[in-house]
Amino acid sequence: MKSIKIITIISIMCFLFSCANPELQMGVQNNQVNNSIQVEDKTESATANSYPQLSEGSDGTLVFTLQYLLNANGIACGVDGDFGSATESAVKTFQSRKGLVTDGIVGENTWNKLVITVQSGSNGNAVKALQYQLKNKLGYSIVVDGAFGSATTSAVKNYQGKCGIVQDGIVGPTTWKYVICGISQTSNTFTYNNIKNIIKAKGYTFYEGNYNLNLVGVRSSNRTANQWDDKFFLLYQENGVNKILSFNSFTADPGTYYLQNPMNSHGCAIVVPGQYKGLWKIGIHNGKYEALVQSGNIKVYRDSDRDNTLDMYTSTIETGNFGINLHHGGGSSVIGQYSAGCQVFKNPSDLTTVLNICKTSKNIYGNSFSYVLLNISDF
């Protein structure tokens, strides 16, 4: 009887407390929502992405960083941002010296051996690797000169603060991982200002002014075709207010059908990341429906081995008008025949949303639209 009374009293107290705190009356579902927000915030400030995998055909900021680090480890390697046969050979030499699998692929184990602790007063290629990342990936205004001075120290401490790690200005294994991999992406990663800063850091034009549009694709790290796993963003200003529309069911890549059955004898087209000014105009896609159709030149890789893997080798790049349009995939669960290299929304309604804004822009600036394609590793 005594235990029953105690339980009853506790139940009454819990009921009264919940009445006094309306948020507790929302139950388990609200707790789940709040927890997911808290986890998301924690992830953004405390978790780095996994090390990216680089191999022959890779290019860009991370390859520059890799090449600088190879030189810092005593492996002679040209620094040009292209992972060609010479870089692959240098990687294999490094892997062999470190007792790693000698496959020429730069993954987690190779990155961990490559990074060298640097700090104020350090000099050389490891510092250049750090500075190149800070400047070209993370947007800090510093000079890539190989001298770890006050400007580099300030940038490192600032970035360490953003990552939620010790702000000591020393770049050891933990800080290197954040510098190379970036902070885990959350919805807060893809903001107007963040995308703007990345575009400008690459030396591309970022358009500002009322309905002066920035059309931006972001390619995922997945190299298996036929998945709607890329992102598309439309950034613009409306009466001085920054606007951003996000679309998560999108592909910047061709589907399996055209990879295995290319329309061009050189292979299937895969758009090369970059900025393409005046690429599109409002027109009709394949005589069927309104879309953005190619009117300016674009660069594409040619994937000719007819498999399900997206191969992007700099030696295969071609430039021209290949009919790379921005259209939709009819809501299909797979990309299939909906892309032979085009940039494609999964859902027709997403294309309609973008076209409506493009029409407003057309009335101000004319029927010409530029496009930027980024990699997820740029974030």
TORTORRO-721280 format. One record per residue: x, y, z of N, C-alpha, C in turn; residue in three letters. Coordinates in pm, whole numbers, padded with zeros to 5 digits, always signed. Layout:
BEGIN
XYZXYZXYZALA
...
//
This chain:
BEGIN
+00084-00120+00000+00000+00000+00000+00087+00125+00000MET
+00195+00124+00079+00281+00241+00087+00343+00270-00048LYS
+00386+00162-00123+00449+00183-00254+00348+00238-00353SER
+00222+00196-00344+00119+00245-00435+00098+00393-00415ILE
+00095+00436-00286+00076+00579-00255+00191+00662-00312LYS
+00313+00611-00297+00430+00685-00348+00421+00701-00498ILE
+00385+00593-00570+00373+00599-00716+00266+00698-00757ILE
+00152+00696-00682+00042+00787-00714+00085+00932-00697THR
+00157+00961-00587+00203+01098-00561+00298+01143-00672ILE
+00391+01054-00712+00486+01087-00819+00413+01115-00949ILE
+00311+01034-00980+00235+01052-01104+00166+01187-01106SER
+00107+01224-00990+00037+01353-00981+00136+01467-00999ILE
+00253+01457-00935+00354+01563-00948+00400+01576-01092MET
+00421+01463-01162+00465+01467-01301+00359+01533-01388CYS
+00228+01502-01360+00120+01561-01436+00117+01712-01418PHE
+00129+01757-01290+00127+01900-01264+00245+01971-01328LEU
+00362+01906-01326+00481+01968-01385+00466+01982-01536PHE
+00406+01879-01599+00388+01886-01744+00286+01992-01780SER
+00184+02015-01696+00085+02120-01724+00151+02257-01716CYS
+00247+02270-01624+00314+02398-01609+00418+02420-01718ALA
+00451+02313-01794+00551+02322-01900+00489+02267-02029ASN
+00418+02350-02106+00346+02304-02224+00434+02228-02322PRO
+00565+02258-02331+00650+02189-02428+00656+02039-02399GLU
+00643+02001-02268+00650+01859-02233+00525+01784-02275LEU
+00416+01855-02304+00292+01789-02341+00294+01743-02486GLN
+00398+01783-02564+00403+01747-02704+00439+01601-02724MET
+00497+01536-02619+00521+01393-02627+00647+01356-02701GLY
+00654+01227-02738+00775+01169-02795+00810+01233-02929VAL
+00709+01262-03012+00739+01315-03145+00815+01446-03136GLN
+00773+01534-03044+00843+01663-03033+00983+01645-02980ASN
+01001+01548-02888+01134+01521-02836+01226+01476-02949ASN
+01173+01394-03042+01255+01347-03153+01297+01462-03242GLN
+01207+01555-03268+01241+01669-03352+01350+01753-03286VAL
+01332+01782-03156+01431+01863-03086+01567+01795-03082ASN
+01566+01662-03061+01692+01590-03057+01763+01597-03191ASN
+01688+01586-03300+01752+01588-03431+01815+01723-03458SER
+01752+01829-03411+01809+01963-03429+01936+01975-03348ILE
+01933+01926-03224+02052+01936-03139+02167+01856-03198GLN
+02138+01735-03247+02243+01653-03306+02300+01721-03429VAL
+02211+01782-03509+02256+01850-03630+02351+01964-03596GLU
+02314+02042-03495+02400+02154-03454+02534+02103-03403ASP
+02529+01995-03326+02653+01940-03271+02742+01888-03382LYS
+02678+01821-03480+02756+01766-03591+02828+01876-03666THR
+02759+01988-03687+02819+02095-03765+02942+02152-03697GLU
+02940+02156-03565+03049+02222-03494+03156+02125-03446SER
+03134+01993-03458+03228+01903-03393+03270+01782-03476ALA
+03222+01768-03599+03253+01649-03676+03308+01684-03813THR
+03422+01624-03847+03476+01642-03981+03423+01533-04073ALA
+03421+01561-04203+03388+01459-04301+03497+01354-04304ASN
+03469+01241-04370+03573+01142-04394+03670+01198-04497SER
+03794+01150-04493+03891+01193-04593+03839+01158-04733TYR
+03852+01249-04828+03807+01221-04965+03902+01124-05033PRO
+03851+01049-05128+03936+00957-05204+03975+01025-05336GLN
+04104+01028-05362+04155+01084-05487+04227+00975-05564LEU
+04217+00982-05696+04286+00887-05782+04306+00951-05918SER
+04370+00880-06009+04396+00936-06142+04265+00985-06204GLU
+04267+01108-06254+04147+01170-06308+04089+01276-06218GLY
+04125+01272-06088+04080+01376-05996+04151+01508-06029SER
+04086+01618-05995+04152+01747-06013+04096+01847-05913ASP
+04158+01966-05908+04106+02071-05822+04188+02096-05697GLY
+04125+02166-05602+04193+02213-05481+04261+02101-05404THR
+04191+01990-05385+04248+01882-05304+04370+01819-05371LEU
+04372+01819-05503+04489+01763-05571+04610+01854-05554VAL
+04589+01986-05560+04698+02079-05528+04754+02048-05390PHE
+04665+02032-05293+04706+02005-05155+04782+01874-05145THR
+04731+01771-05212+04800+01641-05216+04941+01657-05272LEU
+04954+01728-05382+05084+01743-05447+05183+01820-05359GLN
+05134+01923-05292+05221+01994-05198+05268+01901-05086TYR
+05177+01818-05034+05212+01728-04924+05308+01619-04968LEU
+05294+01572-05091+05390+01473-05142+05530+01534-05144LEU
+05540+01657-05193+05670+01725-05193+05723+01746-05052ASN
+05633+01777-04959+05673+01798-04820+05729+01670-04759ALA
+05685+01556-04812+05733+01427-04763+05850+01374-04845ASN
+05910+01461-04926+06029+01422-05000+06003+01347-05128GLY
+05878+01349-05177+05843+01284-05303+05825+01392-05410ILE
+05915+01400-05506+05907+01503-05609+05780+01486-05691ALA
+05704+01595-05702+05577+01589-05774+05542+01729-05824CYS
+05505+01741-05950+05460+01869-06002+05332+01913-05934GLY
+05314+02044-05919+05195+02098-05852+05111+02173-05955VAL
+05011+02102-06011+04927+02161-06115+04778+02136-06095ASP
+04742+02063-05989+04601+02038-05961+04540+01926-06041GLY
+04620+01857-06122+04570+01744-06202+04635+01615-06155ASP
+04551+01517-06122+04600+01388-06078+04622+01301-06201PHE
+04738+01318-06262+04773+01239-06379+04864+01124-06344GLY
+04929+01067-06445+05012+00949-06423+05134+00981-06335SER
+05187+01104-06348+05303+01141-06267+05267+01149-06119ALA
+05151+01206-06089+05105+01213-05950+05075+01074-05896THR
+05014+00991-05979+04986+00854-05937+05116+00780-05902GLU
+05217+00799-05985+05347+00736-05958+05406+00786-05827SER
+05394+00919-05803+05446+00976-05678+05372+00920-05558ALA
+05240+00904-05569+05160+00848-05460+05204+00704-05431VAL
+05223+00626-05536+05265+00487-05516+05402+00479-05447LYS
+05492+00568-05486+05624+00572-05421+05609+00602-05272THR
+05526+00701-05241+05502+00738-05100+05440+00621-05024PHE
+05338+00558-05083+05271+00446-05017+05369+00332-04990GLN
+05456+00306-05086+05554+00199-05069+05649+00230-04953SER
+05693+00354-04943+05785+00394-04835+05719+00383-04698ARG
+05586+00404-04695+05515+00404-04567+05454+00268-04534LYS
+05477+00169-04617+05424+00036-04591+05275+00024-04615GLY
+05221+00110-04701+05079+00108-04732+05053+00027-04860LEU
+04928-00004-04884+04891-00069-05009+04930+00023-05124VAL
+05006-00027-05219+05058+00056-05327+04962+00052-05446THR
+04851+00127-05434+04750+00125-05539+04732+00260-05609ASP
+04805+00362-05561+04794+00494-05623+04667+00569-05589GLY
+04586+00511-05500+04460+00574-05457+04482+00638-05321ILE
+04447+00766-05310+04469+00839-05185+04342+00835-05101VAL
+04340+00747-05003+04226+00735-04912+04267+00767-04770GLY
+04189+00721-04675+04208+00753-04533+04351+00723-04485GLU
+04401+00603-04513+04533+00564-04462+04645+00649-04521ASN
+04634+00678-04651+04739+00758-04715+04736+00902-04665THR
+04617+00960-04652+04606+01097-04599+04668+01105-04459TRP
+04637+01006-04376+04688+01009-04238+04840+01010-04233ASN
+04905+00944-04329+05051+00942-04333+05108+01068-04399LYS
+05030+01131-04487+05078+01247-04561+05089+01373-04475LEU
+04993+01394-04385+04986+01522-04314+05102+01536-04216VAL
+05156+01657-04209+05270+01690-04124+05230+01806-04032ILE
+05256+01792-03905+05221+01899-03811+05302+02025-03840THR
+05230+02137-03853+05294+02267-03876+05233+02370-03781VAL
+05309+02476-03757+05263+02581-03667+05341+02709-03698GLN
+05314+02812-03621+05381+02940-03641+05533+02922-03647SER
+05594+02974-03754+05738+02959-03772+05776+02849-03868GLY
+05680+02758-03899+05708+02651-03995+05718+02709-04137SER
+05792+02638-04223+05808+02680-04362+05807+02558-04452ASN
+05772+02581-04581+05784+02473-04678+05653+02430-04740GLY
+05658+02315-04807+05545+02268-04886+05425+02226-04802ASN
+05448+02177-04681+05334+02141-04595+05255+02267-04559ALA
+05325+02377-04537+05258+02504-04509+05183+02552-04633VAL
+05244+02534-04750+05175+02571-04875+05046+02490-04891LYS
+05051+02361-04858+04932+02276-04865+04821+02332-04776ALA
+04860+02367-04653+04766+02425-04559+04709+02556-04612LEU
+04796+02644-04657+04754+02776-04705+04664+02765-04827GLN
+04696+02669-04915+04615+02652-05036+04472+02612-04999TYR
+04459+02522-04903+04325+02482-04856+04252+02598-04790GLN
+04323+02669-04701+04261+02781-04631+04211+02887-04730LEU
+04289+02912-04833+04253+03017-04928+04148+02971-05028LYS
+04171+02856-05091+04090+02817-05207+03971+02728-05173ASN
+03972+02663-05059+03857+02583-05016+03777+02653-04909LYS
+03849+02717-04814+03780+02773-04697+03762+02924-04704LEU
+03818+02989-04805+03788+03129-04832+03866+03233-04752GLY
+03978+03194-04689+04057+03291-04613+04150+03369-04706TYR
+04163+03499-04679+04247+03586-04763+04392+03581-04714SER
+04463+03479-04757+04603+03465-04720+04685+03435-04845ILE
+04816+03453-04834+04907+03427-04945+04965+03286-04931VAL
+04971+03215-05042+05031+03081-05041+05180+03097-05068VAL
+05257+03117-04960+05400+03144-04974+05488+03046-04897ASP
+05425+02952-04826+05501+02852-04751+05556+02899-04619GLY
+05522+03022-04579+05569+03076-04451+05451+03087-04353ALA
+05460+03015-04242+05351+03013-04143+05368+03134-04052PHE
+05311+03247-04095+05321+03371-04018+05194+03405-03946GLY
+05178+03532-03911+05064+03575-03829+04931+03560-03902SER
+04929+03587-04034+04804+03577-04110+04756+03433-04115ALA
+04849+03339-04136+04812+03197-04138+04767+03151-04000THR
+04837+03196-03897+04799+03161-03760+04658+03209-03729THR
+04629+03332-03766+04496+03389-03742+04388+03310-03814SER
+04415+03272-03940+04317+03195-04018+04294+03058-03955ALA
+04403+02993-03913+04391+02860-03852+04309+02867-03723VAL
+04339+02963-03639+04265+02975-03513+04117+03004-03538LYS
+04090+03090-03636+03951+03120-03669+03878+02995-03713ASN
+03942+02917-03799+03877+02795-03850+03863+02690-03741TYR
+03963+02678-03655+03952+02585-03543+03832+02620-03456GLN
+03808+02750-03438+03692+02793-03360+03561+02750-03425GLY
+03554+02761-03558+03433+02720-03629+03410+02570-03615LYS
+03520+02495-03605+03510+02350-03596+03486+02300-03454CYS
+03497+02391-03356+03476+02351-03217+03592+02274-03158GLY
+03713+02297-03212+03832+02230-03158+03924+02336-03096ILE
+04030+02289-03026+04119+02381-02954+04179+02484-03049VAL
+04166+02612-03015+04216+02721-03100+04360+02756-03060GLN
+04453+02666-03094+04593+02688-03055+04681+02726-03173ASP
+04624+02728-03295+04702+02765-03412+04796+02657-03461GLY
+04796+02542-03394+04882+02430-03434+04802+02336-03525ILE
+04857+02303-03640+04785+02217-03735+04843+02076-03726VAL
+04782+01997-03638+04817+01857-03622+04715+01770-03693GLY
+04712+01639-03664+04622+01547-03735+04474+01586-03731PRO
+04427+01633-03614+04285+01669-03603+04252+01790-03689THR
+04331+01896-03677+04305+02017-03756+04322+01989-03905THR
+04423+01910-03942+04442+01875-04083+04316+01810-04140TRP
+04256+01721-04063+04138+01652-04115+04025+01749-04142LYS
+04006+01845-04052+03903+01946-04076+03939+02033-04197TYR
+04067+02069-04208+04110+02156-04318+04090+02086-04453VAL
+04123+01959-04460+04112+01885-04586+03969+01841-04614ILE
+03901+01794-04510+03769+01734-04530+03654+01833-04515CYS
+03676+01938-04438+03567+02030-04409+03480+01977-04297GLY
+03388+02060-04253+03292+02022-04148+03179+01945-04213ILE
+03127+01844-04143+03018+01765-04198+02905+01855-04244SER
+02853+01825-04365+02748+01910-04419+02616+01892-04346GLN
+02554+02003-04312+02417+02005-04264+02346+02106-04353THR
+02220+02131-04325+02148+02229-04404+02213+02367-04392SER
+02287+02390-04282+02352+02519-04262+02476+02535-04348ASN
+02525+02426-04408+02641+02435-04495+02606+02508-04623THR
+02488+02481-04675+02447+02533-04804+02364+02660-04788PHE
+02430+02762-04738+02363+02891-04721+02401+02983-04836THR
+02327+03091-04849+02354+03190-04954+02497+03239-04945TYR
+02538+03283-04826+02671+03342-04810+02783+03240-04827ASN
+02761+03117-04781+02864+03015-04794+02888+02980-04941ASN
+02780+02958-05014+02793+02927-05157+02853+03045-05232ILE
+02810+03166-05199+02866+03286-05259+03017+03294-05237LYS
+03060+03269-05114+03203+03278-05082+03285+03174-05157ASN
+03230+03054-05170+03301+02949-05242+03315+02985-05390ILE
+03208+03036-05449+03212+03077-05590+03316+03186-05611ILE
+03317+03285-05523+03410+03397-05538+03555+03353-05511LYS
+03573+03259-05417+03707+03210-05386+03769+03138-05505ALA
+03685+03082-05590+03734+03014-05710+03763+03110-05824LYS
+03733+03237-05801+03757+03335-05906+03643+03346-06005GLY
+03530+03283-05974+03413+03291-06062+03335+03419-06032TYR
+03248+03456-06122+03161+03571-06103+03038+03530-06022THR
+03009+03606-05917+02884+03587-05843+02795+03705-05875PHE
+02677+03678-05927+02588+03783-05976+02502+03839-05863TYR
+02497+03972-05856+02417+04039-05754+02329+04145-05822GLU
+02222+04180-05755+02124+04270-05814+01991+04200-05825GLY
+01886+04276-05841+01751+04221-05840+01732+04116-05950ASN
+01708+03992-05911+01683+03880-06002+01798+03856-06100TYR
+01920+03887-06059+02039+03850-06134+02081+03713-06081ASN
+02056+03608-06157+02053+03472-06104+02190+03404-06102LEU
+02208+03321-05997+02321+03228-05987+02263+03087-05983ASN
+02283+03012-06089+02238+02873-06096+02356+02784-06064LEU
+02343+02703-05958+02458+02630-05905+02423+02482-05884VAL
+02503+02395-05943+02492+02252-05916+02604+02208-05824GLY
+02578+02108-05740+02681+02053-05652+02682+01902-05670VAL
+02792+01852-05723+02805+01708-05751+02850+01633-05625ARG
+02785+01523-05596+02821+01441-05480+02952+01367-05506SER
+03005+01302-05404+03129+01225-05419+03104+01085-05473SER
+02978+01047-05487+02942+00914-05535+02971+00902-05684ASN
+03046+00801-05723+03080+00781-05864+03001+00668-05929ARG
+02899+00618-05860+02809+00518-05918+02690+00590-05979THR
+02664+00564-06106+02562+00638-06179+02420+00596-06142ALA
+02324+00674-06193+02180+00644-06188+02113+00683-06058ASN
+02171+00775-05982+02113+00816-05855+02093+00968-05850GLN
+01980+01008-05795+01949+01150-05780+02016+01202-05653TRP
+02147+01206-05652+02217+01236-05527+02298+01366-05532ASP
+02274+01448-05632+02339+01579-05641+02242+01688-05595ASP
+02290+01811-05591+02207+01921-05543+02209+02036-05643LYS
+02102+02116-05639+02094+02235-05724+02044+02351-05639PHE
+02107+02467-05659+02070+02586-05584+02048+02703-05679PHE
+01949+02783-05647+01923+02907-05722+01935+03021-05623LEU
+02035+03106-05645+02062+03218-05556+02038+03349-05629LEU
+01966+03439-05565+01938+03569-05627+01894+03667-05519TYR
+01874+03789-05559+01824+03891-05467+01689+03942-05516GLN
+01602+03969-05420+01470+04025-05452+01451+04148-05364GLU
+01453+04264-05427+01439+04391-05354+01541+04402-05241ASN
+01665+04360-05270+01773+04372-05173+01782+04259-05073GLY
+01689+04164-05079+01689+04051-04986+01750+03928-05055VAL
+01847+03863-04989+01910+03743-05044+01813+03626-05042ASN
+01803+03555-05154+01714+03440-05164+01793+03319-05211LYS
+01758+03202-05158+01819+03077-05205+01713+02967-05208ILE
+01703+02899-05321+01614+02784-05336+01702+02660-05349LEU
+01666+02554-05276+01747+02431-05274+01666+02315-05330SER
+01731+02232-05412+01666+02116-05472+01759+01996-05453PHE
+01712+01895-05381+01796+01782-05343+01782+01659-05432ASN
+01682+01656-05519+01665+01544-05612+01707+01592-05751SER
+01836+01577-05777+01897+01638-05896+02016+01555-05937PHE
+02050+01557-06065+02174+01493-06108+02254+01586-06198THR
+02383+01586-06176+02476+01657-06264+02544+01558-06358ALA
+02500+01432-06354+02567+01324-06425+02471+01247-06517ASP
+02525+01177-06615+02441+01093-06701+02393+00969-06628PRO
+02288+00910-06680+02238+00784-06626+02310+00665-06686GLY
+02281+00548-06632+02347+00425-06676+02325+00397-06824THR
+02205+00424-06873+02173+00389-07012+02273+00451-07109TYR
+02297+00582-07097+02386+00648-07192+02534+00628-07160TYR
+02565+00591-07036+02703+00550-07007+02736+00422-07083LEU
+02637+00333-07090+02658+00206-07158+02628+00213-07308GLN
+02553+00315-07349+02518+00334-07489+02540+00480-07528ASN
+02667+00525-07530+02695+00667-07553+02649+00713-07690PRO
+02602+00839-07695+02557+00898-07820+02675+00948-07903MET
+02789+00971-07839+02908+01022-07904+03012+00911-07910ASN
+03082+00901-08021+03180+00794-08037+03295+00804-07938SER
+03317+00923-07882+03425+00941-07785+03383+00902-07644HIS
+03253+00879-07624+03204+00841-07493+03095+00932-07443GLY
+03035+00895-07331+02925+00973-07272+02979+01101-07209CYS
+02900+01208-07217+02940+01338-07163+02915+01347-07012ALA
+03015+01397-06938+03002+01429-06797+03055+01570-06779ILE
+02973+01662-06730+03013+01803-06723+03131+01822-06629VAL
+03228+01899-06673+03346+01934-06593+03308+02048-06498VAL
+03340+02039-06369+03310+02150-06278+03373+02281-06327PRO
+03301+02390-06308+03349+02521-06350+03235+02618-06364GLY
+03264+02737-06412+03159+02835-06440+03145+02849-06591GLN
+03020+02846-06637+02989+02857-06778+02893+02973-06800TYR
+02952+03086-06843+02872+03207-06860+02789+03199-06988LYS
+02662+03241-06977+02573+03238-07092+02549+03099-07147GLY
+02552+02999-07058+02539+02860-07103+02400+02829-07158LEU
+02297+02880-07092+02160+02839-07125+02072+02957-07164TRP
+01965+02924-07234+01855+03017-07260+01725+02940-07246LYS
+01617+03011-07223+01486+02945-07215+01448+02899-07356ILE
+01415+02772-07368+01379+02715-07498+01300+02588-07479GLY
+01302+02501-07578+01226+02375-07574+01323+02258-07574ILE
+01309+02170-07477+01395+02053-07465+01344+01941-07556HIS
+01427+01904-07652+01394+01794-07745+01256+01807-07808ASN
+01211+01932-07831+01082+01954-07894+00963+01916-07808GLY
+00986+01898-07676+00879+01845-07589+00824+01948-07492LYS
+00909+02015-07416+00860+02105-07313+00963+02213-07285TYR
+00918+02318-07217+01005+02432-07188+01112+02392-07087GLU
+01234+02438-07112+01348+02407-07025+01455+02511-07050ALA
+01571+02495-06989+01688+02576-07024+01772+02493-07120LEU
+01798+02547-07239+01869+02473-07342+02005+02538-07368VAL
+02101+02456-07406+02238+02506-07422+02249+02604-07538GLN
+02316+02716-07509+02342+02815-07614+02488+02860-07613SER
+02562+02827-07507+02704+02859-07498+02785+02732-07483GLY
+02915+02742-07490+03001+02624-07481+03017+02573-07338ASN
+03047+02445-07326+03069+02380-07198+03177+02275-07213ILE
+03245+02243-07103+03346+02138-07105+03286+02008-07051LYS
+03319+01898-07115+03272+01767-07068+03386+01667-07071VAL
+03384+01575-06972+03468+01457-06981+03398+01359-07075TYR
+03474+01269-07136+03416+01163-07218+03445+01028-07152ARG
+03339+00963-07105+03349+00833-07041+03315+00726-07145ASP
+03415+00647-07183+03397+00557-07297+03399+00409-07263SER
+03409+00372-07135+03426+00229-07105+03295+00154-07083ASP
+03182+00224-07099+03049+00159-07103+03016+00079-06977ARG
+03052+00133-06860+03011+00068-06736+02926+00165-06654ASP
+02902+00130-06528+02813+00210-06443+02888+00308-06354ASN
+03020+00323-06377+03102+00412-06297+03131+00539-06376THR
+03121+00654-06309+03146+00783-06371+03296+00810-06372LEU
+03356+00806-06490+03500+00827-06504+03526+00969-06554ASP
+03612+01041-06482+03638+01181-06515+03788+01203-06527MET
+03839+01186-06647+03981+01200-06673+04006+01326-06755TYR
+04102+01406-06710+04128+01534-06778+04172+01514-06923THR
+04230+01400-06952+04276+01374-07088+04161+01357-07187SER
+04040+01340-07136+03925+01317-07226+03839+01442-07246THR
+03878+01556-07188+03792+01675-07189+03775+01731-07331ILE
+03651+01763-07363+03617+01830-07488+03534+01954-07456GLU
+03539+02054-07544+03462+02177-07527+03373+02198-07648THR
+03247+02236-07623+03158+02262-07735+03013+02271-07692GLY
+02925+02274-07790+02780+02273-07764+02731+02131-07790ASN
+02704+02060-07681+02668+01919-07690+02521+01894-07653PHE
+02443+02001-07644+02303+01985-07605+02287+01952-07458GLY
+02374+02011-07374+02365+01990-07229+02260+02086-07174ILE
+02138+02039-07161+02026+02121-07117+01999+02103-06969ASN
+01915+02191-06915+01862+02176-06779+01715+02143-06793LEU
+01679+02019-06760+01539+01976-06779+01498+01886-06663HIS
+01392+01807-06679+01344+01722-06568+01340+01575-06610HIS
+01331+01488-06505+01331+01344-06527+01196+01280-06508GLY
+01089+01359-06515+00955+01303-06510+00918+01234-06381GLY
+00996+01257-06275+00966+01192-06147+01016+01049-06138GLY
+01097+01006-06234+01147+00869-06237+01234+00839-06115SER
+01226+00716-06065+01304+00678-05947+01453+00662-05980SER
+01484+00638-06108+01623+00630-06152+01643+00724-06270VAL
+01767+00758-06298+01795+00855-06404+01775+00792-06542ILE
+01822+00670-06558+01797+00597-06682+01834+00676-06807GLY
+01736+00694-06896+01758+00765-07023+01730+00914-07013GLN
+01707+00964-06892+01674+01105-06877+01797+01196-06887TYR
+01917+01139-06878+02035+01223-06892+02145+01150-06969SER
+02190+01216-07075+02309+01172-07149+02423+01269-07120ALA
+02408+01342-07010+02505+01443-06971+02437+01572-06927GLY
+02305+01581-06950+02229+01700-06909+02225+01713-06758CYS
+02191+01832-06713+02168+01860-06571+02017+01847-06550GLN
+01976+01758-06460+01835+01717-06460+01775+01716-06319VAL
+01660+01781-06305+01578+01769-06184+01499+01639-06193PHE
+01485+01570-06082+01400+01451-06081+01254+01489-06107LYS
+01209+01596-06043+01067+01631-06046+01037+01748-06140ASN
+00936+01734-06225+00898+01843-06315+00867+01974-06243PRO
+00808+01966-06123+00770+02087-06049+00892+02171-06012SER
+01007+02105-05989+01129+02179-05955+01175+02262-06075ASP
+01170+02203-06193+01207+02277-06314+01113+02394-06334LEU
+00985+02374-06312+00887+02482-06328+00918+02598-06235THR
+00952+02567-06111+00986+02671-06014+01104+02755-06063THR
+01207+02688-06110+01327+02758-06158+01295+02839-06283VAL
+01219+02781-06376+01186+02852-06500+01107+02980-06473LEU
+01016+02974-06378+00935+03093-06347+01023+03209-06301ASN
+01125+03178-06222+01216+03283-06176+01306+03328-06292ILE
+01347+03234-06376+01427+03269-06493+01353+03365-06585CYS
+01223+03346-06597+01144+03434-06685+01141+03577-06631LYS
+01135+03589-06499+01142+03723-06439+01277+03786-06468THR
+01384+03706-06453+01519+03755-06480+01536+03791-06627SER
+01478+03712-06714+01488+03736-06859+01434+03873-06896LYS
+01329+03916-06831+01270+04047-06861+01362+04162-06823ASN
+01459+04135-06735+01552+04239-06689+01685+04231-06763ILE
+01740+04107-06774+01877+04090-06824+01886+04021-06959TYR
+01774+03972-07011+01776+03902-07138+01777+03751-07119GLY
+01765+03681-07230+01750+03535-07226+01887+03466-07227ASN
+01960+03480-07117+02092+03421-07105+02118+03390-06958SER
+02160+03265-06929+02177+03221-06791+02308+03145-06776PHE
+02384+03182-06674+02513+03118-06647+02495+03006-06545SER
+02592+02917-06541+02584+02799-06454+02720+02774-06391TYR
+02717+02739-06262+02837+02696-06191+02814+02554-06141VAL
+02908+02465-06172+02904+02330-06117+03020+02315-06019LEU
+02987+02281-05894+03085+02260-05788+03088+02113-05749LEU
+03190+02073-05678+03195+01941-05616+03162+01954-05468ASN
+03107+01850-05409+03076+01852-05268+03202+01876-05184ILE
+03317+01836-05237+03444+01857-05165+03483+02004-05157SER
+03415+02090-05233+03442+02233-05225+03386+02295-05097ASP
+03299+02220-05026+03232+02276-04907+03303+02233-04779PHE
//
